[in-house]
Amino acid sequence: MRRTAVLGAAGTLVTGTLIAGAIAATPASAGQQHHRDSAEDRGVRIAAARAAEKGIDWQACPADWGLKAPIQCGYVTVPVDYAKPGGRTIEIAVDRIGNTGGKKERQGSLIYNPGGPGGSGMKFPTRVTGKNAVWAKTAKAYDFVGFDPRGVGHSAPISCADPQEFVKAPKADPVPDSEADKRAQRQLAKEYALGCKERSGALLPHLTTPNTARDLDVIRAALGEKKLNYLGVSYGTYLGAVYATLFPDHVRRMLVDSVVNPSRESVWYQANLDQDLAFETRWSDWKKWVARHDAVYHIGNTEAKVQAKWERLRATAKKNPIGGVVGPAELTSFFQNAPYYDSAWASTAQVWSAYLSGDEKPLIQNAGPDMGDTAGNAASENSNAVYTAVECNDAKWPTSWRKWDRDNTRIHQKAPFMTWANAWMNLPCATWPEKQRTPVDVKTGKGLPSVLIVQSTRDAATPFEGAVELHQRLKGSRLIIEKGAGSHGVTSLVNPCINDRVDTYFLTGRTGSKDVTCAPHATPEPSKA
């Protein structure tokens, strides 16, 4: 669940770096729990049968996709509306690389979703070509399969705004100084929602988590797999949870990492407020780390001093945007990388340190837009559009501005780093032009095997309580806790206590007889790159 983008003067959004969450049902099943005889159920069975018969025509990937041999690419056809499987269809882009261990070791395909909604999983096979040691053992047994979810990338991409306008900077400061500031942001959010309707057309109402889960089942069938092996991170955990609820007897192995709270009461409005508080905690962790390494970065030798420097930086950028393009909104989008990922701790601190020593270039390059990168800007706008569409379609959002104002004003007092930026990013859902649905009631169904859940205790983007909630809902699941850590996306980090159990699960299906608590992975080392 990535959610830091802020509305700006052009009526567009500027995103941070990535992740988010979502849920829903298609119109015919809105507000209903899963029934095996619903129109969507019949539709997905028809689509899966067609896909199983047709298979996937694997070819060399298009040159501009950046996926070199031996990775192969193809498409899977799915209905736009599963209640009408004979109606309009779209093509879902998929890619794969074969298992590295030979025929005897092969256990099938492992399908991956990295989060969002709006994230592409197409780089998953590069974990093999890039010789990622953490995943080497699992890669011996599985083909690594990625896909672009509906609406994303090469899978009938949608848009809500002109990409070049979308990335223009500086945007307005997300923290409002007045009621006039709030009115301006509300207008921009309303315009963005209308832009989604105007630019995304007939596909827009069908961008939901349950529909993406149905697509996942059709992909499974097209791959020739009787059951699904799945790895989901961030929003991908919610996609997995919805899949497990809709298709419990189609799951073989499922690992979810950094978990979105699947409670109907959490998805999605409350999830964002909970995230604001968790981000403040992890922001504090990073400031303490920066202070401990003041001899390297010279930002401040206490957390309070680092915070004071942050406030000064924000004020300076608000008065005179750095390089003409980096204001408070852009600073928030860039600096949120540190609370998200430990891997960004040192690089973020170094950019800040360089600025304080008189070199503005790294900050401008990292936080400002690159207007010449039209392909990258289009991808960013597309990702944000899908994020908005799925979250707004998936659940009923408050329509009362008074509630939004009251809740975010209250949370901002405790968590000023992210709250208002997050609020403006999600505010289009308050005036969403499509029908909003009731989330799936995530729970265990007949035939669901043991699901492995991995979560750090101080995760900012997906707070720890979400993993506990999912663990309670999926009977027989096992929870691996990384205590005292907070980097988002645990399973790709080097931590043998976790890595070995992940390999064991994918290779043997064993989760162990009880939940496990692991020590944190190594704390990042400072660097002056």
Buried (B, 14 or more C-beta within 10 A) or exposed (E): BBBBBBBBEBBBBBBBBBBBBBBBBBBBBBEBEBEEEBBBBBBBBBBBEBBBEEEBEEEEBEEEBEBEEEBBBBBBBBBBBBBBBEEEBBBBBBBBBBBBBEEEEBBBBBBBBBBBBBBBBBBBBBBBBEEBEBBBBBBBBBBBBBBBBBBBBBBBBBBBBBBBBBBBBBBBBBBBEEEEBBEBBBEBBBBBBBBBBEBBEEBBBBBBBBBBBBBBBBBBBBBEBEBBBBBBBBBBBBBBBBBBBBBBEBBBBBBBBBBBBBBBEBBBBBBBBBBBBBBBBBBBBBBEBBBBBBEBBEBBBEBEBBBEBBEEBBEBBBEEBBBEBBBBBBBBBBBBBBBBBBBBBBBBBBBBBBBBEEEEEBBBEBBBBEEEEEEEBBBBBBBBBBBBBBBBBBBBBEEEBEEBBEBBBEBBEEBBBBBBBBBBBBBBBBBBBBEBBBBBEBBBBEEBBBBBBBBBBBBBBBBBBBBBBBBEBBEEBBBBBBEBBBBBBBBBBEBEBBBEBBBBBBBEEEBEEEEBEBEBBEEBEBEEE
